[in-house]
Structures are given as C-alpha cells and as structure tokens.
Amino acid sequence: MKASSVALLAIFASLAASVLASTKYGYASSWNTYEEVEVTGWVDDMFGSAVAAFVIAPILLVLGVIIIVWNEKRAIRMTLSLKELLESVFAARDAVDPSLEGKVIHVTGRLQPTTTLADEAFGVSLPSIRLKRKVEVFQWQEHTTSHSEKNVGGGTTTHKHYEYRTSWSESLIDSNSFKMPHEHQNPKARLVEPSELTSNCIFGTNYAIPDSTIQGLSNYKLLTLNDGIHERLRDDLQGRFRLYQNCLYSGDPAFPRVGDVRVSFYRVDPDIYSVIGRQQGSHIVSFRSSQGDDLLLISEGAKSAGELIKQEEGGNRVMLYIMRFVGWLLLFLGISLLLDPIATVFDVLPFLGGIIRLGSGAFAFVVSSTVTLFIIGLIWIAHNLTFGMIL
C-alpha cells in the first residue's frame, strides 16, 4: 500500500475517532484542587444538541411565554390595586376612631413590644420587636470553573477546575456532593440552631397589627454583646464560646477550624412606623382590592400615604423588570437551543461552527426581544392604551 494511502487512512481514522470517541478523566493537582477533562465525540454532541432542541427548547419557550404573560397581568393588577388603595385611604390618629370602622386608614405611630424577648440558650433578653440568632458554620466550599473548546473533526473538550476553600456560611453545605468529598468533610449538624423570635406588639395607642406582618419586618440591627454573656450561657454551652468582635465563637476566632460555630444577635427596635390597612375594631388588617389583592403596607419612619404607596409601586416595578428578564432569558435560551444543531453540524471545522453559532445567537437575541416586547405591548394595550404606549 502506498505511503499516501496509509497517511489518508490514518487521518480518516483520527477523524473517525474524534467523531465517535467520548472520554473523561480527572486528577488531583493538589490537596485543594481537582482537574477534570471530558472529551465528547461529534456524534455525542449531535445527540445532545438534538435532545436539547426537541425536548428542552419547547419547554423553555412555553415557560418563557407563561412567565411574561403572568408577570404583566400581575403588574397591571397590582398597579390598579395600589391606585384603588390610594383613592380609598383616610388619615387617622394613632388611636382607634369608631367612625373609621371598615375603612382604609393611614396611621403613623410607635410600634412597641408588650413582652420581653429572651434567647434562653445564650441568656440574651431585651424588650424588642424581633430578636434573631444568626448561626454560621466554618465549612468547606467547592468553587467550580470550566471552559470548553471545539475539536477539529467535531466533538468538544471541556476542562473543569474544582477548588476548595473554607469560609463562614449560614447554611449547612453537603460535602458528599463535592468532587473530592473525603478530603473536605463538612459537619452534618450545627452546635446550636438559628432562631427568630417575634414579640406581641401594640401600634400607636391601642392598635394591633397581624403577627404575620410584624414577622415580615427585617430592618435588623446588630446587638452589642458584653463580657457578662458567658455567665448567662445555658449549662451545656458553658465554656464552649468566647466573645470576639461582638460575636461568640466556639473555637479560635483567629484560626477557625471546619465545624466551628459563630453566633451573633440582631434586633428590630421599637420605633415610629407608618401603616396603611383596613380598620377592623382595634386591629389594622389587610385591605382586599377589587382586583383580589390583599394589601397591608408598613414602613419604618413617618411617611405619608402617598410615600408609602409610591414605595410599594417601586417594589412592584423592580419585580416587573426582574421577571421580564427571566421570561426573555428563557425565550432566548429556547431559541438558541433550537438553532444549536445547525452549528453542531459544522463543528467539524470549529471556526465555521463558531461563526454559525454567533449568528444564531444574534438571531435568537433579536427574535426573543421582539417576541417579549410584542407580548408586553399586547397585554398592556389590551388593558389600557396609555400603559401600552409607555411600556
């Protein structure tokens, strides 16, 4: 057989191997790092691309449309509900006025606890609206980075880099899911659990506000601890914590070890609050709008009814744009996956597949943006022409 024929066969065999081969291997480059390399053949890439295009892409497209439609309708409903709330509100004193029974009222007054909150495990007690025990555990965390490159003849080589670092975390991290679990074991439980306590409160002179509303207050401030806290610790915690920079540590604060616990406390103090809700006896409860929304607004500080509602409108608008982006992103990903098999076909020449993938990405961006704006405009115009023109 001629040498040229042998060379051609070798090239063909090499290309066939790259088309069909699929391998995966990894190695620990150090105690805290792990490298993994996966090489997939062109056939595997085509199969994965086809599954994504015909199974995953339709699901993403449907979800994207559903989220966009739901979000716009939610925003319209909330906008109308807040407008109705503003038109219905009456200014009230910080004491119950029987003439305002059943009406929407705006009240500014002092929210204060009627009981003292106590964390019995650590001997912390104070007359506060809320008391939070924050518990952090020193643990291993896995950080993953990866990059892929297309191979000549088709297929993909993916490099993954796993790195392990320790840090404080409020949630327990499952180390069994790590790439290197045996060398980086995290504790299964905390020495102490986090907790949040809420006091019974009175608003103004004699108003009551639902517990669920007070539990939603999150304007916490760090509680200052003093050296005497060691004497108030529960018996089983005595001698197990040391105070450093306003936190309690179960180990050495300067050189923590995996499993060590850090505890700090936060409080919501009695203060002036502004509330909009419906008066029901001595209670301020939610107002049910004609759109079906239950509204009870509360904010720290002395604010007018207009300021409270404007603040809520701001939150509604932030939610609107976040969910719009989520819906658009699902559409973009769905369209990109639908077009991906075309680029995968040409990946035998990586530069050509890259060009086609870049073009399909631009096409997906234009189409997903157009569809998103069309749905948004259609929904708002169907409800109100002015809204549609503005948005």
N, C-alpha and C positions, 0 to 999 in steps of 0.2 A: 504493500500500500504506500502511495506517495506520501511524502512528509506533509505536503499541503493538505491532503485529505485528513491525515491524523490531526493536524492543527485545527481544522474545521470541526472535526468530531469532538475535540477537547473543548473548543469554545461552545459548541452546542450542548455538550454535557454540563458545562459550567452554568450556562443559561438555564438549562432544564432544572438543575439543582436549585438555582436561585428562585425559579418559578414555583417549585414544589416544596422546597425544604422549609422546615419550621423547627427552630431550636431555641433553647432557653438555658442559660447558665448564670450562676452568680458566685460571688466570693466576698469574704470579709476583708476589706482593705485595711481595717484597723478594728480595735475593740468597739468603737462607737460609730463605725460607718460600714455600709454594705453596698456593693455594686452589683447590679443585675443587668444582663444584656439579653434581649429577646429578638430573635430574627424570625420573621414570618415570610413565607413564600408568597408569590403573586396570587396563587390560587386561594390561599387563606385570606389575603386582603380582599379579593373579589367577592368571596363568600361573605365575609364580614360586612363589606360595603353594601352588598345586595340585601342582607338581613336588615341593616340599618335603614336602607331606602324604602323597603316594602313593609317593614314591621314597625320600626321605631319612629320614622319620619311622620307617618299618618297620625300616630298618637300625639306627637308633639304639635302638629298643626291643629288638630282638634282642640287640644288643651289650650293652645295659644289663643284661638278664637274665643273659646269659652271664658277664659280669664279676662280678655279685653272687654267682652260684652258685659260680663258680671261687674267688672270694675267701673265701667262707665255708668251703668244703671245704679250702682251703689253710690257713686259720687253725686249723681243727679238727685237721688232720693235724700241723701244727707244734706245737700245744698238747700233743698226745699224745706227739709225739717228744721234746719237752723234758721231759715228765714221765718218760718212759722213761729219758732220759739221766740225770736226777737220781737215779732209783732204781738205776742201774747203776754209778754213779761210785765209785771208790776213791781215797782220799787217797794220794798218792805223794810220795817225796822228789824232789829235783831231780837225782837220778842214777838211771840205769836199774836197775830191780828185775826180774830174770828171772821172779819169781813172779807178776808182774802182766802177763805177756805175753798179748796179745789182749784185755785188759780195758780198760774205760773208766777213765781216770785223771785226777785233778785235780792239777796241778803249779804251784807258784809258784817262779819263778827269774828269773835275769837273762838277758835276750836281748842277745847281743853279736855284733858282726860279726867274721868271720875274715879279712876283706880290707879294704883301704882303697879307698873310692870316689873316683874322680877325674873331674872335668869338664875334659877336656884343652883345650877351646876357650878357657876362661877361667882355667885354672890353679887351679881350686878342688879341693882334695883333703882328705879327713878320714875317720877311722875311724867311719863312721856306718852305721846300718841302711839308710836310704834317703837319697838326695840328689836334689832336684828343682830343675831350672832353669825358672823361670817367665818367660815372654816375653810382654810386652804391646806392642801397636802403637797409636800415636795415630792415630785414624781418625774419619771422619765417621759419624754415626749418624742414621738417619731416625726421627723420632717422629711418629706419626700419631694424630690425634683426629678424631672425626666425630660428628655428630648429625643425626637425621632428623626430619622433621615431615610430617604428612599434609596433603594439599591438599583444599580444598573441591571436590567433584565427583569425588574419587578420585585416586589417584596419590600419589607420595612425592617430597619434595625432600630430598636428602642433601647435607650440607656436609662436606667433608673438608679438614682442615688438616694440611699437612706442614711439619715444622720440622726443620732440620738443625743439629746440634751436634757438637762434637768431644769425644772422651773416649778413655781408655785401654781397650783390650779385648784379652783373651787370644786370641779367635778372629778370623780374618780376615773382615771384613764385605764382602759383594759389593755394590759400589755400582752395578752395572749394573741392579739391581732397583729402584733409587731412582726416584722421580718426576722428580727433577732430577739425572740421573746425570752429565751433562757438567760441571756446576759443582761437583760433590762427588765427585771420583775418589779411591778408596782404593787402596793398593798391592795387588798381586796375590800378593806373597810377603813373608816376613819376612827381615830381615837375618840372623838366626840362629833356629833352631828350638828349641822347648821340649824338655825331656828329663827322664826319671826313671830313676835308677839304683838297683838293689837289691843289697845285699851278701849273700854266703853267711853264714849265722848259725848260732850254736850256742846252745841254750837250756839253762839250768841248767848242770850239769856236763858232760853228754855227750848231750843230746837234740838231735834235728834236727826242724825243722818245715818243712812244704812251702813251696816258694818262692811259690806262689800265695797262701798265707795271709799271708806277710810282705809281699808286694806290695799286699795289701789294707790295710795299716796306713797311716793318713792323719793321724796326730797330729803334723803338721809344726810345726817352729819356725823362725822366720826366722833365717837365718845372717848373722852380723855380718861385713861385709867391711872390709878395711883398705886404705890407700892403695897398698900394695905390689902390689895385684892388677893394676895397669896394666902392670907389668913381666912378668907371667906370661901375658898375653893371647897367643893364637895370632898368628902373624905377620900374617895378613890382617886381624886385628882391632886391631892396634896403632894407637893414635892415634884410634880411632873412638869410644871410650867415655870418659865422665867419671863419677866417683863422686860421688853426691849422696844424702844421707839413706839410706844403705845400699842404694842401687840404682845400676845402671850405665845411663847414658843415652847414646844415640847422637847426641843433639842438645842443645840448650839446655834444661836441666830447668825453668827458669822460664818459658820461652816455647817450648814444643814445637810442632813442625810436623807436619802429616799425613805419616805414613810413619816418624816417629821410633820408636825401639825402647827399651823399658825392661826391664832384666833384673834379677831378684832370685833369691836361692837359699834353699832351705828344706831342713831336715834332720829325720830321725827318729833321736833319740839312743838309745844303749844304755840300757836301763832294766829295772826289775822288771816282769814280766808274769805274768799268770795264764792257764793254758791248761786246757781240758778236751778230751780226744780219746782215741782208742784207741791203746794202746801196740803198736807193731809193730817188734820189735827195738829199735834205738836211735832210732826215729822215732815221732813222735806224728802219727797220721793221722786222717782223718775217721771218725766212728762212723756206721754205717748202721743207722738205726732200723727197726723192724718196719713203719713207715709209708712207708719208702722215702726218708727224708730223710737227707742226709749232713751231719753236724754236727761242726764243729771250732771251738770258741769260744776266742777270745783277747782279752784286755783289758789295758790298761796299769794297773799297780799290783797290790798284793797283795789279792786278792779271794777269798772262799770260793766253793765250788762253787755254793751257793745264790744268792750275789750275782751270779755270772756268768750263771746261768740266768735269774734274775729280770731282769737287764739285757736278755737276749735276748727274754724274754717282752714286755718293754716295747716293743722294736722291732717285734715281731710285732703287738702291739696297735695301734701307730701305723699300720703298713701296713694293718691290717684296716680302720681307720676311714677312711683316705685312699681306699682302693679302694671302700668302701661309698659314700662321697660321689660318686666318679666314676660308679659304677653308677646311683645315684639321679639324678645330673645328666643322664645320657643318657636315662633314662626321662622325666624332667621335660621335656627339650627335645623328645623324640619326641612326647609327648602334646601339648605346646604347638604343635608344627608341624601335628599332625593337626587341631587346632581352629582354626588360623590362617585358613583360607579363609572361615570364618564371619564373623570380624571384618573380613576384607578386603572382603567383600560390602558391609558397612555403612560402609566408609571414605569413601564419597561424602560422608558427614557425619562429619568427623573426630572430634568429641566422642563420637558414638554408637559408632564403631568402637573408640575408646579404652576406653569403658566395657565393651564386649563383650570386648575383649582383656584387660582387667583381670580380668573374671570368669573367662575361660577360663584365665588364668594361675593364679588361685586354685584352680580345679578341677584343673588339671594338678599343682599342688603337693600337693593332698590325695591324688589318685589315685596319683601316683608314690611318695609317702611310704608310703601304705598297702600298695602292692604290694611295695616294698622291705622293709618290716618283716615282711610276710607270708612272703616268700621266706626271709629271715634266720631267722625263728622256726621255719619248717617244717624247714629244714635242720638247725638245732641240736636241735630237739625230736626229729627222726628219729634223731639220733645219741645224744643224751643229754637227758633231760627237764630236768635241772638247768641245763645250759647254755642251753637254750631259754628257761627262765623268767628267767634272769639277763639274757640279751642281748635 
